[in-house]
Amino acid sequence: MNTRLTQETGIDFGYRSHRLRIAALAALRWSARSATVNALLVLIAVVLAVLALGIGDFPLSPAQVVAALFGQGEEFERMIVTEWRLPVAIAAVMLGALLGIGGAIFQSLTRNPIGSPDVIGFDAGAYTAVVVTVLVLGTKHYWGVATAALIGGLATALVVYLLAYRRGVQGFRLIIVGIAVSAMLGSVNVYLVTRAEITDAMSVGFWAAGSLSRVSWEGLVPVSVGGAVIVAAVVLLAPALRQLELGDDAALAQGVGAQRSRPLLLVAGVAATALVTAAAGPIGFVALSAPQLARRLSRAPGVSVVSAACMGAALLSCAHALSLLISEAFRPVPVGVITVCLGGLYLIWLLIRETRRSI
């Protein structure tokens, strides 16, 4: 049949069908590898969370932790695990996944491996709102500060989007404008902190370090609800995100309006990272590194939101466990400090790699 069509039309349908079969097999291999990588990342995140539950002033073995989780063992051990440490361990997994989702959205929209919310400056906007709320308005209530962080991140995203808009928003322009706005907000933060009382400046600085230790069951419930809403929105917008990765023209040809879908995706990405900042403070570089590391492990042709979420959960769980081990040997270290140190090395490697590729 293919031979007859080729003779009549001059088109080699046999070759084209062979190419389609190869593409289908390649997509199947990518899907299988991605599923395997995602499962391993989730397993790593869970194992690290269980190990973290046993690290502290009252150390527990993994067997004791598992027994406490199932309501067995001594009452004191159950209280330590379920009431004190479990909310923080869950927060490490959940907030890491949200950071991975936010990073994947922005790297897909900008089509740039450094296009993440912390680089663009949305985290700086959330932190500026916290500084103003604590140092200027004098409000130190947790929910007031958390709400201010969420509003500050969204407001900064709106400003960056409007400044970068020129008959549409290009990824590179959005990154450059975001970096400039982040630098300006950083100068405002420094000025306000240097003019504040020492106790207020220390409280703001502790928030800026990015710590999971302040997370409790009371604070984890609204974060879980907000995270569920964001995940549902991302699931609904996922088809538009995949089309926008191919460019506005290709997306428009598939019936996806770039001018309508892109702002909604931006809001979802900013909300994911702003929710993390509201709960634990700015935790840098997880949103930057998680999508690209997941992409390289799965060898996928593009950034995957699901893989980025799994990688983000594993990375933040690893940073949390590492911070606990360091605190046992030396002194308490916020998890945000660890992610910045490791993420800075990753950013240097990424920039060197991209520079070599462009030469």
N, C-alpha and C positions, 0 to 999 in steps of 0.2 A: 504493500500500500504506500509506504513512504517513498519507494523507488518510483512508482507511477506519478505521485504528486510532484516529486522532484523533476521528472521529465516534462510535466505539463507546465509547471510554474517557474522552474529554474531555481527554486529554493531547496536547499538540502535539509529536508525535514528530519532525516535520520540523524544528522549531526546536531540539529537543534534539540531533538528529543534526548540525545545522549548528554548534551550539556545540562538540560533540565534535570535529568536523573542524577548527575554528579552534584548539582546544586542542592537537590533534595537530600541526598545522602550526607552532604556536608552540614546542612542545617540540622539533620537528625543527630549527627555526631556532636555538634555544638550544644544541642538541647540536652543530650544525655550527659555530656561532660559538665554542663552548667548545673544540672540537677544533682550530680554527684558532689561537685564542689560546694553547692549550697547546703547539702545535707551534712557534709563534713564541717562546714563553718558553724552551722547551728549546733552540732555536737560539741565543737570546741567551746563555743560560748556557754553552753550548759555546764560542761565539765569545769570550766574556769569559774563559773558562778558558784558551783558547789564547793570547789576548793576555797574560794574567797570566804564562804560562810564559816569556814573553820579557822580563819586567820584573825587574830586579835589578842587582846589582853588575856582572854580565856580561850586558849587554843583547843580546837576540837578535831578529831580525826574525820575523814570522809564517811566512815561508817556511823559515827555519832551524828554527823550532820544529816545523813539520809534518815536515820532513825528519828531524829527530831522533826524532820519534815513530815514524816508519817505519823506523828503524834506519839512516838515511843521515846524511851530513854527518860532521864531525870527531868523534873519540871524546870530546873534552872537552865539546863541545856536547851530545852524547847523555847524558853523565853528569850535566850540569847539569839537563837537562830531565827525564830519566826517573828519576833517583835523588833529586834534591834538590827540584825544584819540582812535579813531577807529583803526588806524594801530597797536597800541600797544595791543588792545584787540584781534584783529585778530591774531597777532603774538603769544599771549599767547596760543590760541587754536591750531594754526598750529605747533608751535615749541614743545608744549607738546605732540602732536600726533607723531611728528618725534622722540622725545625721547622715547616714548613708543614703537615705531616700532624698534628702535635700541636696546633697552633693550630686547625685545621679541626675536629678532634674536639671540643675544648672549646667552641668557639663554636657548634657544632651542638647539643651537649648543654645548654649554658646558654642557647641562643637569645639571645645577647648579643654584640655586636661587640667588647667589651673582655674577653670571657672567654677569656683565653689563659694558658698555664702560667706565663709570667713575671709577669703581673699578679696571678694567683691566689696565687703564692708558692712554687710547686714548685721553681723554679730557686734560690730562696733556701735551701730545704731542702738541695738538693744542695751548694750552696756552704758551708753550715754544716757539713755532714759533712766537706768538704775541710778547713775551718779546724780542726775538732776533730782530724782525723787528723794534720795536719801540726804543729799547735801544741801539742796536748795529748798525743797518742800518739807524736809524734816520727817518724812515718813519712813519707818523701818519695818513696818508690818510685812510679813512674808508675802501675803497675797497682793498687797499694794505694790510691792517691788516686782513681783512676778508679772502682774498685769502691765506695769510700766515697761518691762523688758519686752513683752509681746507686742505692745503698741509701738514701741521704739523701733523694733525690727521691721514691722510692716510699714511704718512711716518712712524709714530710710529706703526701703525697697521702692516705694512710690516715688520718692525724690530722685533716686538713681534712674528709675525707668523713664521719668519725664525728661530728665537732663540728657539721657542717651537716645531719646526718640527723635529720629529724623526720617520721616516717611517709613517708619518701621524701626525695629531695634535689632542691630547687628551684635553678635556675640562679643567681638573684640571691643567695640565701643562701650558695651555694657561693663566689661571688665575694667577698662581704663577709667571710666567715670566712677565706678564703684571704688577703685583704689584711691582716687582723688578725694571722694567724699569720706572714705575711711580715715585718711590722713587728717582732714579737717576736724572730724569728730574726735580723733585722738588728741589733737591739740586742745580742744575744749575740755576733754576729760582731765588732762594733765593740769590745766589751769584751775579747774574746780577742786581737784584733789589737793593741790598745793595751797589753796586758800582755806581749806577746811580744818576743823579741829582734828587732833591726832586720832582720837577714838573713832570719829566718823570716817576718817580717811582709811583707817585700818579695816573697818567693816566693809567699806566699798572695795578695798583691795582684796579682801578675802573672797568676796563675790567674784571679782575678776579672775581669780586663780582657777575657777572651775572645779568645784568640789562636789562629790556625791554624798558626803557625810551628812548634809542637811536634809536629805530626802527621807521622809517618813511615810507611813501608810496614809496619813491624812493628805500629804501632798502628792502621793502617787496616784490616787484615785482620779483627780481632774486631769493629770497628765495622761493617764490611760484613756480617758474619754476623749480628750483632744487628739491624742495619737490615733485612736480608732477613726475619728472623723477625717483626719488627714489621709490615712491609708485608704479609706473609702473613696475620697476625692481623687487620689492618685490612680486608683484602679479605674475609675470612670474616665480619667483623662489620659490613661496609658496609650490608647490607640492614636490619639492626636499627638502625643509625644513622639511616638515612633515615626509618624509621618513628618513631623517638623524636623527630625534629624536629617531627613533627605533634602531639606530646603523648603522655603516658603512656596515656591512655584510647584514643586512636586506635591506638597501638602494640599495646595489649592486644587490641583488636578484630581486629588483623591477626595475632594469635598470637605477638607479641613480648613477652616478659616484661621489663618495665622494670627491676625489681629484680635481675634476673639479667644483663641485657645492659649496663646502665649501668656497674656496677663493672668489667666486662671492658674496656669502651671507655676508662674512666678509666685503667686500668692501661696500656693500649696508648698512650694519649696521653702519660702521664707517662713511660713508658719511652722514647718517642721523644725527648723533650726532655732527659731525664736522660742518655741516651746521648750527646747532643751535649755536655752539660756535662762528662761524664766524659772526652770526647775533647779538647775545646778550651776548656772553661770556659763560664760562662754568657754566651750571646750573646742579648742582649735585643731585643725588638720585632719580630723577623722572624716569630715565631709569631703575633704580634698583627696585623701588617699584611698578611701574605701572603694569608690567606683572603679578606679584604675587598677587597683590590686585585684579586685574580683574579675575584672575583664581579662587581665593577664593570666590568672589561674585557670579560668574557663576557656581562654583562647577564643572568646566571642568576638564577632566583628564590630560590635558597638557596646555602649554602656547599658547594663541591665539594672533596673530599679530593684528587682528582687535580689539579685546577687549583691548589689551594693548594700542593701539593708542587712543581709546575712553577714557580710564582711564587716560592716560598721558595728554590729552587735559583738562579733568576735574581737575586734580591735579594742573597743571600750571595755569589754570584760577583761581582756588581757591587761590593759592599762590599770584597771581597778585592782586586779590581783597583784600586779607589780607594785602599785602604790602601798598596798597593805604590807607586802614583804619589806619594802624599804622602811616603812614606819616601825616595823618590828626591830629592824637592825639599827636604825638611826633615829629619825623623827618623822612625824606625819608629813606626807607630801601630797598636795592636791592632785587629783587625776589629770586636771588640765595642764599642769606643769609637765607631766610625763608625755602627754600627747603632743604638746608643743615641741619638746625636745626630739622625740622620734619623728614627728611630722616635718620638722625643719630639715632633718637629714634626708627624708624622702623628697621634699621639695627641691633640695639641691641636686639630688640624683636625677629628678625628673627634668629640671631645667638643663642640666648637662646633656641628658639624653636627647631632648628635643633640639638643642643647639646642634649636636652632632648630626642629627637627621636632616636639618635644614642646610647644612654645608654641602 
